[in-house]
Amino acid sequence: MTRPAIDANRLAEELAADEEVLLDLARNGDVASLLRPIDVHFKGPQDSIEALAEDAESLGFRFIDFGEFEDGDWAADLAFDGATTRDAIKALITRALEIELTHNVEFDGWGCNAETGKPD
């Protein structure tokens, strides 16, 4: 399957916006190379969100939950286990922007907890 060509400027904007998130994680003791659950959010029309949820596993994600916005858009929360290195986040954002194109949804960000490698 051919991967869709994403907008390089959009990728650069997303990565620049995520830089502060990565710095915050580091300030909280994050060891970026450690795997941890990372939540990924998409929003869009109900039928597109439902199709994305159905395809989540084949896209490398676990489906977590649906949500609904006041404007009528729906949301899908997906997750996977990953690292927060800059290369890993670039790969995640690239994949999310490809999913936007293939599923008629909007990537709405990602999030995770800092992983220090120390017991809680």
Contacts in CASP RR format, 6 or more apart in sequence:
PFRMAT RR
TARGET T0000
AUTHOR 0000-0000-0000
METHOD contacts of the structure
MODEL  1
MTRPAIDANRLAEELAADEEVLLDLARNGDVASLLRPIDVHFKGPQDSIE
ALAEDAESLGFRFIDFGEFEDGDWAADLAFDGATTRDAIKALITRALEIE
LTHNVEFDGWGCNAETGKPD
3 98 0 8 1.000
4 98 0 8 1.000
4 101 0 8 1.000
4 102 0 8 1.000
6 94 0 8 1.000
6 97 0 8 1.000
6 98 0 8 1.000
6 100 0 8 1.000
6 101 0 8 1.000
7 97 0 8 1.000
10 97 0 8 1.000
11 90 0 8 1.000
11 93 0 8 1.000
11 94 0 8 1.000
11 97 0 8 1.000
14 93 0 8 1.000
14 97 0 8 1.000
14 107 0 8 1.000
15 86 0 8 1.000
15 89 0 8 1.000
15 90 0 8 1.000
15 93 0 8 1.000
18 89 0 8 1.000
18 93 0 8 1.000
18 110 0 8 1.000
21 111 0 8 1.000
22 32 0 8 1.000
22 84 0 8 1.000
22 86 0 8 1.000
22 89 0 8 1.000
25 32 0 8 1.000
25 84 0 8 1.000
25 112 0 8 1.000
25 114 0 8 1.000
26 32 0 8 1.000
28 114 0 8 1.000
28 116 0 8 1.000
29 114 0 8 1.000
29 116 0 8 1.000
30 84 0 8 1.000
30 114 0 8 1.000
30 115 0 8 1.000
30 116 0 8 1.000
31 115 0 8 1.000
31 116 0 8 1.000
31 117 0 8 1.000
32 83 0 8 1.000
32 84 0 8 1.000
32 85 0 8 1.000
32 86 0 8 1.000
32 88 0 8 1.000
33 83 0 8 1.000
33 85 0 8 1.000
34 83 0 8 1.000
34 115 0 8 1.000
34 117 0 8 1.000
35 81 0 8 1.000
35 82 0 8 1.000
35 83 0 8 1.000
35 115 0 8 1.000
36 81 0 8 1.000
36 82 0 8 1.000
36 83 0 8 1.000
36 84 0 8 1.000
36 112 0 8 1.000
36 113 0 8 1.000
36 115 0 8 1.000
37 79 0 8 1.000
37 80 0 8 1.000
37 81 0 8 1.000
37 82 0 8 1.000
37 112 0 8 1.000
38 79 0 8 1.000
38 80 0 8 1.000
38 81 0 8 1.000
38 82 0 8 1.000
38 84 0 8 1.000
38 92 0 8 1.000
38 110 0 8 1.000
38 111 0 8 1.000
38 112 0 8 1.000
39 64 0 8 1.000
39 77 0 8 1.000
39 78 0 8 1.000
39 79 0 8 1.000
39 110 0 8 1.000
39 111 0 8 1.000
39 112 0 8 1.000
40 61 0 8 1.000
40 77 0 8 1.000
40 78 0 8 1.000
40 79 0 8 1.000
40 80 0 8 1.000
40 92 0 8 1.000
40 96 0 8 1.000
40 107 0 8 1.000
40 109 0 8 1.000
40 110 0 8 1.000
40 111 0 8 1.000
41 75 0 8 1.000
41 76 0 8 1.000
41 77 0 8 1.000
41 78 0 8 1.000
41 107 0 8 1.000
41 108 0 8 1.000
41 109 0 8 1.000
41 110 0 8 1.000
42 49 0 8 1.000
42 52 0 8 1.000
42 75 0 8 1.000
42 76 0 8 1.000
42 78 0 8 1.000
42 96 0 8 1.000
42 99 0 8 1.000
42 100 0 8 1.000
42 103 0 8 1.000
42 105 0 8 1.000
42 106 0 8 1.000
42 107 0 8 1.000
42 108 0 8 1.000
43 49 0 8 1.000
43 69 0 8 1.000
43 73 0 8 1.000
43 74 0 8 1.000
43 75 0 8 1.000
43 76 0 8 1.000
43 105 0 8 1.000
43 106 0 8 1.000
43 108 0 8 1.000
44 73 0 8 1.000
44 74 0 8 1.000
44 75 0 8 1.000
44 104 0 8 1.000
44 105 0 8 1.000
44 106 0 8 1.000
45 73 0 8 1.000
45 74 0 8 1.000
45 104 0 8 1.000
46 72 0 8 1.000
46 74 0 8 1.000
48 103 0 8 1.000
48 104 0 8 1.000
48 105 0 8 1.000
49 66 0 8 1.000
49 74 0 8 1.000
49 75 0 8 1.000
49 76 0 8 1.000
49 105 0 8 1.000
50 66 0 8 1.000
50 74 0 8 1.000
51 103 0 8 1.000
52 59 0 8 1.000
52 76 0 8 1.000
52 78 0 8 1.000
52 99 0 8 1.000
52 103 0 8 1.000
52 105 0 8 1.000
53 63 0 8 1.000
53 66 0 8 1.000
53 76 0 8 1.000
53 78 0 8 1.000
55 103 0 8 1.000
56 62 0 8 1.000
56 63 0 8 1.000
56 76 0 8 1.000
56 78 0 8 1.000
57 63 0 8 1.000
59 78 0 8 1.000
59 95 0 8 1.000
59 99 0 8 1.000
60 80 0 8 1.000
61 78 0 8 1.000
61 79 0 8 1.000
61 80 0 8 1.000
62 78 0 8 1.000
62 79 0 8 1.000
62 80 0 8 1.000
63 76 0 8 1.000
63 77 0 8 1.000
63 78 0 8 1.000
64 76 0 8 1.000
64 77 0 8 1.000
64 78 0 8 1.000
64 79 0 8 1.000
65 76 0 8 1.000
65 77 0 8 1.000
66 74 0 8 1.000
66 75 0 8 1.000
66 76 0 8 1.000
66 77 0 8 1.000
67 74 0 8 1.000
67 75 0 8 1.000
67 76 0 8 1.000
67 77 0 8 1.000
68 74 0 8 1.000
68 75 0 8 1.000
69 75 0 8 1.000
75 108 0 8 1.000
76 105 0 8 1.000
82 88 0 8 1.000
82 92 0 8 1.000
84 112 0 8 1.000
84 115 0 8 1.000
89 110 0 8 1.000
92 110 0 8 1.000
93 107 0 8 1.000
93 110 0 8 1.000
96 107 0 8 1.000
96 109 0 8 1.000
96 110 0 8 1.000
97 107 0 8 1.000
99 105 0 8 1.000
99 107 0 8 1.000
100 106 0 8 1.000
100 107 0 8 1.000
END
